[in-house]
Amino acid sequence: MRYRYCDIDNMQIQLCQPPAIDCPQRRFLDDKGEGVFHLGFTVPDCDAGEAAGVAQGLAVLMRGRRPDRSGFTYFDTAASNGVVLEIRRASGA
C-alpha cells in the first residue's frame, strides 16, 4: 500500500494506491473506481473507540496497533453508509 497524505489544520487528506493483491482498498478501487474509501476520526484511545463502535453494532473490517496502543480501526460500514469509517490515534499522541 502506498500512501501520500497532507495535514491541514485539524484534518488529514490521504491518497492511497493499493497493491495488486486482494485487500479492502483494492476491492473498492476495482468495484467502484477512484473515490472516497474512508472517513477517519481521531480518538484519544483506539481500544476504547473500537469497543464503543462494536457495542453500537459496527463490525471491524481491519485494525492495527503499535506497542503504545496507537493505530487504527476501520469499521465495515461501506454497505450501509457508502463509506468506511475509521478511528485512529497517532503514535505519541
GROMACS elastic network, one bead per residue, 0.5 to 0.9 nm:
[ bonds ]
;  ai    aj funct       b0    kb
    1    16     6  0.68669   500
    1    17     6  0.58346   500
    1    19     6  0.54784   500
    1    25     6  0.89135   500
    2    15     6  0.82222   500
    2    16     6  0.55994   500
    2    17     6  0.50223   500
    2    18     6  0.64699   500
    2    19     6  0.78228   500
    3    14     6  0.66608   500
    3    15     6  0.56461   500
    3    17     6  0.64341   500
    3    18     6  0.86310   500
    4    13     6  0.83483   500
    4    14     6  0.57780   500
    4    15     6  0.51948   500
    4    16     6  0.65109   500
    4    17     6  0.87277   500
    5    12     6  0.66659   500
    5    13     6  0.54388   500
    5    15     6  0.61152   500
    5    16     6  0.85337   500
    6    11     6  0.83707   500
    6    12     6  0.55664   500
    6    13     6  0.52966   500
    6    14     6  0.66597   500
    6    15     6  0.89105   500
    7    10     6  0.73989   500
    7    11     6  0.58974   500
    7    13     6  0.65493   500
    7    14     6  0.88516   500
    8    11     6  0.51793   500
    8    12     6  0.59852   500
    8    13     6  0.78188   500
    9    12     6  0.80702   500
   11    41     6  0.89182   500
   12    40     6  0.85915   500
   16    25     6  0.81553   500
   17    25     6  0.81653   500
   17    26     6  0.82948   500
   18    21     6  0.80180   500
   18    22     6  0.89358   500
   18    23     6  0.77025   500
   18    24     6  0.87788   500
   18    25     6  0.58957   500
   18    26     6  0.53544   500
   18    29     6  0.82292   500
   19    22     6  0.78280   500
   19    23     6  0.80548   500
   19    25     6  0.86575   500
   19    26     6  0.68243   500
   20    23     6  0.85738   500
   20    26     6  0.69391   500
   21    26     6  0.72744   500
   22    25     6  0.83005   500
   22    26     6  0.61013   500
   22    27     6  0.67969   500
   23    26     6  0.52520   500
   23    27     6  0.62345   500
   23    28     6  0.86656   500
   24    27     6  0.51622   500
   24    28     6  0.61733   500
   24    29     6  0.87118   500
   24    61     6  0.83639   500
   24    62     6  0.88157   500
   25    28     6  0.50650   500
   25    29     6  0.62404   500
   25    30     6  0.86251   500
   25    37     6  0.69991   500
   26    29     6  0.51390   500
   26    30     6  0.60709   500
   26    31     6  0.84696   500
   27    30     6  0.51125   500
   27    31     6  0.59114   500
   27    32     6  0.82494   500
   28    31     6  0.52294   500
   28    32     6  0.56681   500
   28    33     6  0.69765   500
   28    34     6  0.82320   500
   28    35     6  0.86446   500
   28    37     6  0.69840   500
   29    32     6  0.54493   500
   29    34     6  0.57670   500
   29    35     6  0.77637   500
   29    37     6  0.84719   500
   30    33     6  0.58296   500
   30    34     6  0.86394   500
   32    35     6  0.75743   500
   34    37     6  0.85750   500
   36    39     6  0.77340   500
   36    83     6  0.70013   500
   36    84     6  0.87087   500
   37    78     6  0.82838   500
   37    82     6  0.87453   500
   37    83     6  0.58534   500
   37    84     6  0.61008   500
   37    85     6  0.87627   500
   38    74     6  0.81617   500
   38    78     6  0.84062   500
   38    83     6  0.54149   500
   38    85     6  0.55148   500
   38    86     6  0.66058   500
   39    83     6  0.70338   500
   39    84     6  0.63999   500
   39    85     6  0.51425   500
   39    86     6  0.59673   500
   39    87     6  0.85432   500
   40    74     6  0.83810   500
   40    84     6  0.84547   500
   40    85     6  0.59010   500
   40    87     6  0.54234   500
   40    88     6  0.69187   500
   41    85     6  0.79630   500
   41    86     6  0.61373   500
   41    88     6  0.61776   500
   41    89     6  0.85636   500
   42    45     6  0.88765   500
   42    46     6  0.87122   500
   42    86     6  0.85437   500
   42    87     6  0.57180   500
   42    89     6  0.56092   500
   42    90     6  0.81026   500
   43    46     6  0.63078   500
   43    48     6  0.88589   500
   43    49     6  0.67788   500
   43    87     6  0.62966   500
   43    88     6  0.59231   500
   43    89     6  0.57054   500
   44    48     6  0.85494   500
   44    49     6  0.81432   500
   44    70     6  0.89242   500
   44    88     6  0.83458   500
   44    89     6  0.63528   500
   44    93     6  0.78424   500
   45    48     6  0.54551   500
   45    49     6  0.60827   500
   45    50     6  0.85825   500
   45    69     6  0.78606   500
   45    70     6  0.75087   500
   45    88     6  0.82637   500
   45    89     6  0.68342   500
   46    50     6  0.59325   500
   46    51     6  0.84594   500
   46    65     6  0.84020   500
   46    69     6  0.71312   500
   46    70     6  0.65344   500
   46    71     6  0.67941   500
   46    72     6  0.65680   500
   46    73     6  0.72762   500
   46    87     6  0.68329   500
   46    88     6  0.62144   500
   46    89     6  0.62833   500
   47    50     6  0.51465   500
   47    51     6  0.61545   500
   47    52     6  0.86158   500
   47    69     6  0.76059   500
   47    70     6  0.87648   500
   47    73     6  0.87292   500
   48    51     6  0.50442   500
   48    52     6  0.61270   500
   48    53     6  0.86376   500
   49    52     6  0.50976   500
   49    53     6  0.62446   500
   49    54     6  0.86612   500
   49    73     6  0.86085   500
   49    87     6  0.71303   500
   49    88     6  0.88156   500
   50    53     6  0.50992   500
   50    54     6  0.61570   500
   50    55     6  0.85066   500
   50    58     6  0.88810   500
   50    60     6  0.80283   500
   50    72     6  0.88793   500
   50    73     6  0.66304   500
   50    74     6  0.88664   500
   50    75     6  0.85530   500
   50    87     6  0.76540   500
   51    54     6  0.51241   500
   51    55     6  0.60358   500
   51    56     6  0.86459   500
   52    55     6  0.50259   500
   52    56     6  0.63658   500
   52    57     6  0.89035   500
   52    58     6  0.88444   500
   53    56     6  0.51078   500
   53    57     6  0.65780   500
   53    58     6  0.53796   500
   53    59     6  0.78892   500
   53    60     6  0.85618   500
   53    75     6  0.79400   500
   54    57     6  0.50357   500
   54    59     6  0.61104   500
   54    60     6  0.74216   500
   54    75     6  0.87093   500
   55    58     6  0.72534   500
   58    75     6  0.61951   500
   58    76     6  0.67753   500
   58    77     6  0.72612   500
   59    74     6  0.87893   500
   59    75     6  0.56685   500
   59    76     6  0.54460   500
   59    77     6  0.77985   500
   60    63     6  0.73248   500
   60    73     6  0.69475   500
   60    74     6  0.60779   500
   60    76     6  0.57496   500
   60    77     6  0.89676   500
   61    73     6  0.75895   500
   61    74     6  0.53905   500
   61    75     6  0.50282   500
   61    77     6  0.85251   500
   61    84     6  0.86849   500
   62    72     6  0.82959   500
   62    73     6  0.59404   500
   62    74     6  0.52717   500
   62    75     6  0.71260   500
   62    76     6  0.83066   500
   63    71     6  0.76437   500
   63    72     6  0.55165   500
   63    74     6  0.61032   500
   63    75     6  0.87056   500
   64    69     6  0.89677   500
   64    70     6  0.83889   500
   64    71     6  0.54795   500
   64    72     6  0.54502   500
   64    73     6  0.65922   500
   65    68     6  0.77783   500
   65    69     6  0.53934   500
   65    70     6  0.56262   500
   65    72     6  0.66040   500
   65    73     6  0.86386   500
   66    69     6  0.51832   500
   66    70     6  0.55065   500
   66    71     6  0.60189   500
   66    91     6  0.76792   500
   67    70     6  0.74621   500
   68    71     6  0.87084   500
   68    91     6  0.70800   500
   68    92     6  0.77936   500
   69    89     6  0.83974   500
   69    91     6  0.80111   500
   70    88     6  0.73088   500
   70    89     6  0.50432   500
   70    90     6  0.56700   500
   70    91     6  0.51572   500
   70    92     6  0.76595   500
   70    93     6  0.78890   500
   71    87     6  0.84443   500
   71    88     6  0.55693   500
   71    89     6  0.54145   500
   71    90     6  0.63183   500
   71    91     6  0.71197   500
   72    86     6  0.68789   500
   72    87     6  0.55909   500
   72    89     6  0.65493   500
   72    90     6  0.85457   500
   73    85     6  0.84512   500
   73    86     6  0.55694   500
   73    87     6  0.54112   500
   73    88     6  0.65362   500
   74    77     6  0.86268   500
   74    84     6  0.66580   500
   74    85     6  0.58230   500
   74    87     6  0.66137   500
   74    88     6  0.87222   500
   75    78     6  0.84350   500
   75    84     6  0.60964   500
   75    85     6  0.54059   500
   75    86     6  0.60858   500
   75    87     6  0.83682   500
   76    79     6  0.77235   500
   76    80     6  0.86767   500
   76    83     6  0.86338   500
   76    84     6  0.59767   500
   76    85     6  0.73364   500
   77    80     6  0.55168   500
   77    81     6  0.56257   500
   77    82     6  0.71142   500
   77    83     6  0.62041   500
   77    85     6  0.63246   500
   78    81     6  0.52183   500
   78    85     6  0.78863   500
   79    82     6  0.57068   500
   79    83     6  0.75257   500
   79    84     6  0.85367   500
   80    83     6  0.81207   500
   81    84     6  0.75528   500
   81    85     6  0.88098   500
   89    92     6  0.86117   500
   89    93     6  0.67446   500
   90    93     6  0.54541   500
